[in-house]
């Protein structure tokens, strides 16, 4: 009975080792496939700044900050304008072509 038990344990351990080896080989194959298929993989954090998404987001953020700054400055200037300056400014806005 002990021989059968030891044999079963040995078979069980060999099966576990085969499964682990298979998983390791699979992981290695997948890593190799990923590195060969897309050498400029922008999923890595160190390459994120090279991605087109980052550049687009940076441009949008810069434009948003510029617009916000202009809005704040315009609001500050409108508050301190006299009635005459405000009317002149409004008339200039009406004369601008809409585009």
C-alpha positions as CSV (number, residue, x, y, z in Angstrom):
1,X,0.0,0.0,0.0
2,X,2.8,2.4,0.7
3,X,4.4,1.7,-2.7
4,X,1.1,2.6,-4.4
5,X,0.9,5.7,-2.2
6,X,4.4,6.8,-3.1
7,X,3.9,6.1,-6.7
8,X,0.7,8.2,-6.7
9,X,2.5,11.1,-5.0
10,X,5.3,10.9,-7.5
11,X,2.9,10.9,-10.4
12,X,1.0,13.8,-8.8
13,X,4.3,15.8,-8.4
14,X,5.3,15.1,-12.0
15,X,1.9,16.3,-13.2
16,X,2.3,19.5,-11.1
17,X,5.7,20.1,-12.5
18,X,4.5,19.6,-16.1
19,X,1.7,22.1,-15.5
20,X,4.1,24.7,-14.0
21,X,6.6,24.2,-16.9
22,X,3.8,24.6,-19.4
23,X,2.7,27.8,-17.7
24,X,6.2,29.2,-17.7
25,X,6.7,28.3,-21.4
26,X,3.4,29.9,-22.2
27,X,4.3,33.1,-20.3
28,X,7.7,33.2,-22.1
29,X,6.1,32.7,-25.5
30,X,3.6,35.5,-24.8
31,X,6.3,37.9,-23.7
32,X,8.4,37.2,-26.7
33,X,5.4,37.5,-29.0
34,X,4.5,40.9,-27.5
35,X,8.0,42.2,-27.8
36,X,8.3,41.1,-31.5
37,X,4.9,42.1,-32.7
38,X,5.0,45.7,-31.4
39,X,8.4,47.0,-30.6
40,X,7.0,50.5,-29.9
41,X,4.5,49.3,-27.4
42,X,3.1,52.4,-25.8
43,X,1.6,50.4,-22.9
44,X,4.7,50.7,-20.9
45,X,4.8,53.6,-18.5
46,X,8.3,54.7,-19.6
47,X,7.0,55.1,-23.2
48,X,3.7,56.7,-22.4
49,X,5.1,60.2,-23.2
50,X,5.8,59.1,-26.8
51,X,2.3,58.0,-27.5
52,X,0.0,60.0,-29.7
53,X,-2.7,59.9,-27.0
54,X,-0.3,61.7,-24.6
55,X,0.5,64.4,-27.2
56,X,-3.1,65.0,-28.0
57,X,-4.1,65.2,-24.3
58,X,-1.3,67.6,-23.7
59,X,-2.4,69.9,-26.5
60,X,-6.0,69.9,-25.3
61,X,-4.9,70.6,-21.8
62,X,-2.7,73.5,-23.0
63,X,-5.6,75.0,-25.0
64,X,-8.0,74.6,-22.0
65,X,-5.6,76.4,-19.7
66,X,-5.1,79.2,-22.2
67,X,-8.9,79.6,-22.7
68,X,-9.4,79.6,-18.9
69,X,-6.7,82.3,-18.5
70,X,-8.2,84.5,-21.2
71,X,-11.7,84.1,-19.6
72,X,-10.4,85.1,-16.2
73,X,-8.5,88.2,-17.7
74,X,-11.6,89.2,-19.7
75,X,-13.9,89.0,-16.7
76,X,-11.4,91.1,-14.6
77,X,-11.2,93.7,-17.3
78,X,-15.0,93.8,-17.8
79,X,-15.4,94.5,-14.1
80,X,-13.1,97.6,-14.2
81,X,-14.3,99.0,-17.5
82,X,-16.2,102.3,-17.6
83,X,-19.6,102.4,-19.3
84,X,-18.0,104.2,-22.3
85,X,-15.3,101.5,-22.6
86,X,-17.9,98.7,-22.2
87,X,-20.1,100.2,-24.9
88,X,-17.1,100.6,-27.3
89,X,-16.0,97.0,-26.6
90,X,-19.6,95.7,-27.2
91,X,-19.8,97.5,-30.5
92,X,-16.5,96.0,-31.6
93,X,-17.8,92.5,-30.8
94,X,-20.9,93.1,-32.9
95,X,-18.8,94.1,-35.9
96,X,-16.6,90.9,-35.8
97,X,-17.4,88.4,-38.5
98,X,-18.9,85.2,-37.1
99,X,-16.9,82.1,-38.1
